Amino acid sequence: MQATSPLAFEKVHVLAGAHVDMIATFAATPIMATSNPATFAFMAGGGGLNIASAIAALDVPVRIVAPVGADANGELLRQTCSSRKIEAELIESSRHPTGIYAGLFTPEGELTVGAADLRQNDLIDISWVDTHFLPAIGLSDLILLTANVPEEVLLHIVRHSDGARLAAAAISATKSRRLIPILGFLDLLFLNSEEARAITGSSSNDTAELAALLHAMGLTGAVMTDGANPVRWWEAGEFGCSGVPSPTHLVNVNGAGDCLAGTVLASLSKGESLANAVAYGIVAASLTVQVAETVPPVLNWQTLEASSGISVAHKQRGN
């Protein structure tokens, strides 16, 4: 197994995926077509912002560029990015409100259904990314694309990335197919098994089979989660599978995959192998499901080292 990953970079640039989350947790097993007692939480969220937050918590420079509305929710996102030390370019527009995601969760913390109003992402076209996103990207950086934007925009960024590393987050099964035209250009894709089935068109529940299908489609690197089952990953022809521990106390699964992705990227930026990076990511995800926040307050290198049992190679943390 290789000691380090060839996927090294200095800064991450995240495109889109910033909105507010409204999370409802039922007090008991919900009864359909009637009102159910629940508790509500309102917070900054979105796959892009959650990933950026994990990266920033681990002392890696990160920038997020996303549209927001001219409203209080947009201001909440600005304040959140500032407090988390994320370089944010949240481009305000009065055409659409800041995006919102509503998730309904069981008392055990599992998602029953989600709904999202993300019309803000309709503003992201080729001209928008040429103006707001691409100019600041350097050769030693990594671009993290999200499937929140149209295929033609994704293709444009890939063609004008000028040597920067390319990663992507599938975001959801319904959006993930937008990534198909750029699979062969990606260094790394973060997705779950449901998104893998959507991309491949397969109905298989075998993640090894899904990985083989994705690899055959040109995807040379990926990290695929499958709920509480092992995480499957591959890079440069090397395939692996890493077990997932059962959480001691499950609160909510919201943001767990995002925290895993951010932690993996932060680890890779410090020269870790993908195997080690995934191990750290699994620890981060396990911490996330045990708290209400999408980024656990205890996310730091010391916690990851202690919980993973891996001796960390990157002693230059905080650079």
C-alpha positions in Angstrom: 0.0 0.0 0.0 1.3 3.4 -0.9 2.5 5.5 2.0 1.2 8.8 0.6 -1.4 9.8 -1.9 -0.5 11.4 -5.2 -3.5 13.7 -4.6 -1.7 16.6 -2.8 -2.8 20.3 -2.8 -2.5 23.4 -0.7 -6.0 24.9 -0.8 -9.6 23.8 -1.5 -12.1 25.8 -3.6 -15.7 24.6 -3.1 -18.4 25.5 -5.6 -22.0 25.9 -4.3 -23.7 23.8 -1.6 -24.4 26.5 1.0 -27.9 26.9 2.4 -29.8 26.7 5.7 -31.0 23.5 7.3 -34.3 23.1 9.1 -34.1 19.8 10.9 -37.2 18.3 12.5 -36.8 15.3 14.8 -40.0 13.3 15.6 -40.7 12.6 19.3 -42.0 9.1 18.4 -42.4 7.0 15.3 -44.3 9.3 12.9 -47.9 8.7 11.8 -48.4 9.7 8.2 -51.0 12.3 7.1 -51.4 13.9 10.5 -49.5 16.2 12.8 -46.6 14.7 14.9 -44.8 16.2 17.9 -41.2 17.1 17.0 -38.3 19.3 17.9 -36.8 21.7 15.4 -33.3 23.0 14.8 -32.2 25.7 12.4 -28.6 26.0 11.3 -26.2 26.8 8.4 -25.8 23.7 6.2 -25.4 22.4 2.7 -23.0 19.8 1.4 -20.5 22.3 0.2 -20.5 24.4 3.4 -20.4 21.3 5.6 -17.4 19.9 3.7 -15.6 23.3 3.9 -16.3 23.5 7.6 -14.6 20.2 8.3 -11.6 21.2 6.1 -11.3 24.5 8.0 -11.6 22.8 11.4 -8.5 20.8 10.4 -6.5 23.9 9.6 -6.5 23.5 5.8 -7.2 26.7 3.7 -10.6 26.5 2.1 -12.7 28.9 0.1 -16.4 28.5 -0.8 -18.2 30.4 -3.6 -22.0 30.2 -3.7 -25.0 32.3 -4.4 -27.2 33.5 -1.6 -30.3 35.7 -1.3 -30.6 39.2 0.0 -32.0 38.0 3.2 -31.4 37.1 6.8 -30.5 33.5 5.9 -27.7 34.7 3.6 -26.4 36.8 6.5 -26.4 33.7 8.7 -24.3 31.9 6.2 -21.8 34.8 6.1 -21.5 34.8 9.9 -21.1 31.1 10.0 -18.3 31.1 7.4 -16.5 33.9 9.3 -16.8 32.1 12.7 -15.4 28.9 11.1 -12.5 30.7 9.4 -13.8 29.8 5.9 -12.9 32.2 3.1 -16.3 32.9 1.7 -17.5 34.6 -1.4 -21.3 34.4 -1.0 -22.7 36.3 -4.0 -25.9 38.1 -3.2 -28.8 38.2 -5.5 -32.4 39.4 -5.0 -33.7 37.0 -7.7 -34.0 34.0 -5.4 -34.0 33.6 -1.6 -31.1 31.8 0.2 -31.6 28.1 -0.2 -33.3 26.0 2.5 -33.3 22.3 3.2 -35.9 20.7 5.5 -35.1 17.2 6.8 -37.5 15.0 8.9 -35.7 12.5 11.1 -36.9 9.6 13.2 -36.3 9.6 17.0 -33.3 7.4 16.3 -31.8 10.1 14.0 -32.4 8.5 10.6 -33.7 10.6 7.7 -37.3 9.8 6.6 -37.6 12.4 3.9 -36.0 15.7 2.9 -37.1 18.7 0.8 -35.1 21.5 -0.6 -35.7 24.9 -2.3 -32.3 25.6 -4.0 -33.4 27.9 -6.7 -30.4 30.0 -5.9 -28.3 27.6 -7.8 -30.1 28.5 -11.0 -27.9 31.6 -11.0 -24.7 29.5 -11.5 -23.9 29.6 -15.2 -20.7 29.7 -17.2 -20.4 33.5 -16.9 -21.0 33.3 -13.2 -18.2 30.9 -12.5 -15.9 32.8 -14.9 -16.5 35.9 -12.8 -16.7 34.6 -9.3 -15.1 31.2 -9.1 -12.3 30.3 -11.5 -10.0 33.4 -11.4 -8.7 32.7 -7.9 -7.7 29.1 -8.4 -4.0 28.2 -8.5 -2.1 25.2 -9.9 -1.4 23.8 -6.5 -5.1 23.9 -5.5 -8.0 21.5 -5.5 -11.5 22.3 -6.9 -14.4 20.6 -5.1 -17.4 20.5 -7.4 -20.9 19.7 -6.2 -23.7 18.3 -8.3 -25.8 21.3 -7.4 -24.8 23.0 -10.7 -25.7 22.1 -14.4 -23.6 19.7 -16.5 -22.5 22.4 -18.9 -21.0 24.4 -16.0 -19.2 21.4 -14.6 -17.7 20.6 -18.0 -16.7 24.3 -18.4 -14.8 24.2 -15.1 -13.1 20.9 -15.9 -11.9 22.4 -19.2 -10.6 25.6 -17.6 -9.2 24.1 -14.3 -5.6 24.8 -15.6 -4.0 21.9 -13.8 -5.8 22.1 -10.5 -6.8 18.9 -8.9 -10.5 18.0 -9.3 -12.9 16.4 -6.8 -16.6 16.2 -6.6 -19.5 15.5 -4.2 -22.5 13.7 -5.6 -24.9 15.5 -3.1 -28.0 13.4 -3.9 -29.2 10.5 -6.1 -31.3 12.9 -8.2 -28.4 15.3 -8.9 -25.6 12.8 -9.1 -26.1 11.9 -12.8 -25.0 15.5 -13.7 -21.4 14.2 -12.9 -21.4 11.5 -15.5 -19.8 13.6 -18.3 -16.9 14.6 -16.0 -16.2 11.2 -14.2 -13.1 10.6 -16.3 -11.6 14.0 -15.3 -12.1 13.6 -11.5 -9.3 12.7 -9.2 -11.8 11.8 -6.5 -15.5 11.5 -6.1 -17.4 11.3 -2.8 -20.7 9.5 -3.0 -22.9 6.9 -1.3 -24.2 3.6 -2.6 -27.6 5.1 -3.6 -25.8 7.8 -5.7 -23.6 5.1 -7.2 -26.7 3.2 -8.3 -28.1 6.4 -9.9 -24.9 7.1 -11.8 -24.3 3.5 -13.0 -27.9 2.6 -13.6 -27.4 -0.6 -11.6 -29.8 -1.9 -9.0 -27.0 -3.8 -7.2 -26.5 -3.6 -3.4 -23.0 -4.9 -3.8 -20.6 -1.9 -3.3 -17.7 -3.9 -4.8 -19.8 -4.3 -8.0 -20.8 -0.7 -8.0 -17.1 0.3 -7.6 -16.1 -1.8 -10.5 -18.9 -0.3 -12.7 -17.8 3.3 -11.7 -14.2 2.5 -12.4 -15.2 1.1 -15.8 -16.9 4.4 -16.5 -13.6 6.2 -16.1 -13.7 7.1 -12.4 -10.1 6.5 -11.1 -10.7 7.6 -7.5 -13.6 7.6 -5.1 -14.8 7.2 -1.6 -18.2 5.4 -1.4 -20.2 5.2 1.8 -23.0 2.7 2.4 -24.7 3.7 5.7 -23.4 1.7 8.6 -21.6 -0.7 6.2 -17.9 -0.5 5.3 -16.6 2.4 3.2 -15.2 1.4 -0.1 -12.5 3.5 -1.7 -10.1 3.4 -4.6 -7.3 5.4 -6.2 -4.9 4.8 -9.0 -5.9 1.1 -9.4 -5.7 0.3 -5.7 -9.0 -0.7 -4.1 -9.8 -0.9 -0.4 -12.6 -1.3 2.2 -12.7 0.2 5.7 -15.1 -0.8 8.5 -17.4 1.6 10.2 -17.8 1.4 14.0 -21.2 1.6 15.6 -21.8 4.9 17.3 -22.2 4.8 21.1 -25.0 7.3 20.8 -26.8 8.1 17.6 -28.3 11.6 17.5 -28.6 12.5 13.8 -27.0 11.4 10.6 -27.3 14.8 8.9 -23.9 15.9 7.6 -22.0 12.8 8.5 -21.0 12.0 4.9 -20.0 15.7 4.4 -17.8 15.6 7.4 -16.2 12.4 6.2 -15.4 14.0 2.8 -14.0 17.2 4.4 -11.8 15.2 6.7 -10.5 13.0 3.8 -9.6 16.0 1.8 -7.8 17.7 4.7 -5.9 14.5 5.4 -4.9 14.2 1.7 -3.7 17.8 1.6 -1.2 16.9 4.4 0.2 13.9 2.4 -1.7 11.0 4.0 -2.6 7.9 1.9 -6.2 7.6 0.9 -6.5 4.6 3.2 -5.4 6.7 6.2 -7.5 9.6 5.0 -10.6 7.4 4.9 -9.8 6.1 8.4 -9.8 9.6 9.7 -13.0 10.4 7.8 -14.8 7.5 9.3 -13.8 8.8 12.8 -15.1 12.2 11.9 -18.4 10.9 10.6 -18.8 8.8 13.7 -18.4 11.9 15.8 -20.9 13.8 13.7 -23.8 11.3 14.1 -23.4 11.7 17.9 -24.1 15.4 17.9 -26.8 17.7 16.5 -24.3 19.8 14.6 -23.1 18.9 11.1 -19.5 19.5 12.2 -18.7 18.1 15.6 -17.1 20.7 18.0 -14.4 18.2 18.9 -13.2 17.8 15.3 -9.4 18.3 15.4 -6.3 16.3 14.6 -5.7 15.2 18.1 -9.1 13.6 18.3 -8.7 11.9 15.0 -5.3 10.5 16.0 -6.6 9.2 19.3 -9.6 7.6 17.8 -8.1 6.2 14.7 -5.0 4.7 16.1 -3.0 6.0 13.2 0.3 7.8 13.7 0.0 11.0 11.8 2.7 11.8 9.3 1.9 15.5 8.9 3.6 17.3 11.8 3.3 20.7 10.0 -0.3 21.1 11.0 -1.6 24.7 11.0 0.6 25.8 8.1 
